[in-house]
Amino acid sequence: MIGALVCAAVLLFVRFAAWAGAHPLPATLLALLAVPVLYVVFRAMPRTRELRRAARAGAAQADRELAEAALTAQSTAAPAEDRDTVRLRSEAAVAPARDGLTAVLPEPAPDFTALDPDGFEAAVAALCERDGCTDVQVVGGAGDLGADVLATAPDGRRVVVQCKQYGPTNKVGSQDLQRFGGTCWSVHGAQLAVVVTTSEFTAPATEYAEGCGIRCVDGAALTAWADGSGPTPWGPTPVWAGPEQAGQV
């Protein structure tokens, strides 16, 4: 292509030279007229390139804006039933459980072992409130007589919780359960007594709890309760309401 253009230009130049030799005056006038025309053409060439580049850039920007508008329209044009499903799932994720099952927290469960004692009691109280309890109070401290959290379960029972934030090698023993069992029913009027720990319970402690109707929640059960994969202390597993009902369930 370029070679053909070069050959054509050379042929035109040769013919023009022959014609100019035969007609010197017209050739001189034509050359004088060609100078300003060529000057204007050469001056306009960079401007033309800039205009072409600007046009290409504008077209590319327009394409990007059209693509973004299409994506936005696609995301907002979901079927009504899909939007309703998303709304219902969102509401279910934050709605408190009323049937003894837990609702999954929107954020990860806290590291209960990293909390201080007051923070641990507050975290357990927050779990109770999250999963349907009302009248939740943190009452732990000097003179608490074994009660750290008081609440009313979704089914109306009075819940009394003792929190034991122990290390993994320090298990909750039977003496801890006996002291709590001596006050949870008679002093605090518990209809559901719960001991929550970050550790484990010894075999004698578990045996005592089963005998007097205290619900034991160890570290693994606490984590399952917190992340929604396990039950709350008040369900769905049947829980005795007091020592007078031990052995009836």
C-alpha positions in Angstrom: 0.0 0.0 0.0 2.7 2.4 1.0 4.8 1.4 -2.0 2.0 2.1 -4.4 1.4 5.5 -2.9 5.1 6.4 -3.2 5.2 5.2 -6.9 2.1 7.3 -7.6 3.6 10.4 -6.0 6.8 10.0 -8.0 4.9 9.6 -11.3 2.8 12.7 -10.5 6.0 14.7 -9.7 7.7 13.6 -13.0 4.6 14.5 -15.0 4.3 17.9 -13.2 8.0 18.6 -13.9 7.5 17.9 -17.6 4.4 20.1 -17.7 6.2 22.9 -15.7 9.1 22.8 -18.2 6.6 23.4 -21.1 4.5 26.0 -19.1 6.8 27.9 -16.8 4.5 30.8 -15.9 1.4 28.7 -14.9 3.7 26.3 -13.0 5.2 29.2 -11.0 1.7 30.6 -10.1 0.5 27.1 -9.1 3.6 26.6 -6.9 3.0 29.9 -5.2 -0.7 28.9 -4.5 0.3 25.5 -3.2 2.7 26.9 -0.5 -0.1 28.4 1.7 -2.3 25.4 1.1 0.4 23.0 2.2 1.2 25.2 5.2 -2.4 25.0 6.4 -2.6 21.3 5.8 0.6 20.6 7.8 -0.6 22.8 10.6 -3.9 21.1 10.8 -2.5 17.6 11.0 -1.5 17.6 14.7 -4.8 19.2 15.6 -6.6 16.5 13.7 -4.7 13.8 15.5 -5.6 15.4 18.9 -9.2 15.5 17.9 -9.2 11.8 16.9 -7.5 10.9 20.2 -10.1 12.9 22.2 -12.9 11.3 20.2 -11.6 7.8 21.0 -11.2 8.7 24.7 -14.7 10.1 24.8 -16.1 7.0 23.2 -14.3 4.7 25.7 -15.6 6.8 28.6 -19.1 6.5 27.2 -18.7 2.8 26.9 -17.6 2.5 30.6 -20.5 4.6 31.8 -23.0 2.5 29.8 -21.5 -0.7 31.3 -21.7 0.7 34.8 -25.3 1.8 34.2 -26.2 -1.7 32.9 -24.7 -3.4 36.0 -26.6 -1.0 38.3 -29.9 -1.7 36.5 -29.3 -5.4 36.7 -28.6 -5.3 40.4 -31.7 -3.3 41.2 -34.0 -5.1 38.9 -34.0 -8.4 40.9 -37.4 -10.1 41.1 -39.7 -9.0 43.9 -39.6 -12.5 45.5 -35.8 -12.4 45.6 -35.8 -9.1 47.4 -38.4 -10.5 49.9 -36.3 -13.5 50.5 -33.2 -11.4 51.3 -35.3 -9.2 53.6 -36.8 -12.3 55.4 -33.3 -13.8 55.8 -31.9 -10.6 57.2 -34.8 -10.3 59.7 -34.4 -14.0 60.7 -30.7 -13.4 61.3 -31.2 -10.7 63.9 -34.6 -11.7 65.3 -34.5 -13.2 68.8 -35.4 -16.9 69.1 -38.6 -17.7 70.9 -38.7 -21.5 70.6 -35.6 -22.4 72.6 -33.3 -22.2 69.5 -30.6 -19.6 69.0 -30.3 -16.8 66.5 -27.0 -16.6 64.7 -25.0 -13.4 65.6 -24.3 -11.1 62.7 -20.8 -10.8 64.0 -18.4 -13.5 65.3 -18.9 -14.7 68.9 -16.5 -13.1 71.3 -13.5 -14.9 72.8 -14.9 -15.5 76.3 -11.5 -16.5 77.7 -10.0 -13.1 76.8 -12.7 -11.2 78.8 -12.3 -10.0 82.3 -14.8 -11.4 84.9 -17.2 -8.5 84.6 -16.9 -8.7 80.8 -17.7 -12.4 80.8 -20.8 -11.9 82.9 -21.9 -9.1 80.6 -21.3 -11.3 77.6 -23.4 -14.1 79.0 -26.2 -11.6 79.8 -26.0 -10.4 76.2 -26.5 -13.9 74.9 -29.6 -14.4 77.2 -31.0 -11.1 75.9 -30.2 -11.9 72.3 -32.0 -15.2 72.4 -35.3 -14.1 73.9 -34.8 -13.5 77.6 -36.3 -10.4 79.2 -35.5 -8.5 82.4 -31.9 -9.4 82.0 -29.7 -8.1 84.9 -26.0 -8.6 85.7 -25.9 -8.8 89.5 -22.6 -10.5 90.1 -20.2 -9.0 92.7 -19.7 -9.0 96.4 -22.7 -10.5 98.2 -24.3 -11.9 95.1 -24.9 -15.3 96.8 -24.0 -17.2 93.7 -26.1 -15.3 91.2 -24.3 -13.4 88.4 -27.1 -13.0 85.8 -30.8 -12.9 86.4 -33.4 -13.1 83.5 -36.8 -14.3 82.5 -36.7 -17.0 79.8 -39.0 -16.8 76.7 -41.3 -19.4 78.3 -41.6 -17.2 81.5 -39.3 -19.1 83.8 -37.0 -17.2 86.1 -33.4 -17.9 85.1 -30.5 -17.7 87.6 -27.0 -18.0 86.0 -23.6 -18.3 87.7 -20.6 -17.6 85.6 -17.3 -19.4 86.1 -14.5 -18.0 83.9 -11.9 -20.7 84.5 -8.8 -21.7 82.6 -8.7 -25.0 80.6 -6.9 -26.8 83.5 -9.2 -25.5 86.2 -12.5 -27.4 86.1 -15.6 -26.5 87.9 -15.9 -28.9 90.9 -18.8 -30.3 92.9 -18.2 -27.8 95.7 -18.9 -24.9 93.3 -22.1 -26.6 92.3 -23.1 -27.3 95.9 -22.7 -23.6 96.9 -24.7 -22.5 94.0 -27.4 -25.2 94.6 -27.7 -23.9 98.2 -28.9 -20.4 97.0 -30.2 -20.6 93.5 -33.6 -22.1 94.4 -34.2 -20.9 97.9 -32.6 -17.4 97.8 -33.0 -16.4 94.2 -36.2 -18.3 93.4 -34.8 -19.9 90.3 -37.0 -22.0 88.0 -34.0 -22.7 85.8 -30.5 -22.7 87.4 -27.5 -22.5 85.1 -23.8 -22.6 85.6 -21.8 -21.3 82.6 -18.0 -21.8 82.4 -15.2 -21.4 79.8 -13.7 -24.6 81.1 -15.3 -28.0 82.0 -17.0 -29.7 84.9 -15.7 -32.5 86.9 -17.6 -35.8 87.0 -18.8 -35.3 90.6 -20.0 -31.7 89.7 -21.9 -33.1 86.7 -23.5 -35.8 88.9 -24.5 -33.3 91.5 -26.0 -31.0 88.9 -28.0 -33.8 87.4 -29.3 -34.7 90.8 -30.6 -31.3 91.7 -31.6 -30.0 88.3 -28.9 -27.5 87.5 -28.0 -27.0 83.9 -24.3 -27.1 83.1 -22.9 -25.2 80.1 -19.2 -25.9 79.6 -16.8 -24.1 77.2 -17.8 -26.1 74.1 -21.5 -25.7 74.8 -21.0 -22.0 75.4 -19.3 -21.6 72.1 -22.0 -23.5 70.3 -24.7 -21.3 72.1 -22.8 -18.2 71.1 -22.4 -19.0 67.4 -25.9 -20.4 67.0 -24.9 -24.0 66.4 -26.1 -25.2 69.8 -29.1 -24.8 72.0 -29.7 -22.2 74.7 -29.7 -23.3 78.4 -33.5 -23.2 78.4 -34.0 -25.4 75.4 -34.7 -27.5 73.4 -33.3 -30.1 75.9 -35.8 -30.5 78.8 -34.5 -28.8 81.9 -35.7 -29.4 85.5 -37.4 -26.4 87.2 -36.0 -27.2 90.7 -34.7 -29.8 93.1 -38.2 -31.0 94.0 -38.6 -32.2 90.4 -35.3 -34.0 90.1 -35.7 -37.5 88.7 -39.1 -36.7 87.1 -37.7 -35.8 83.7 
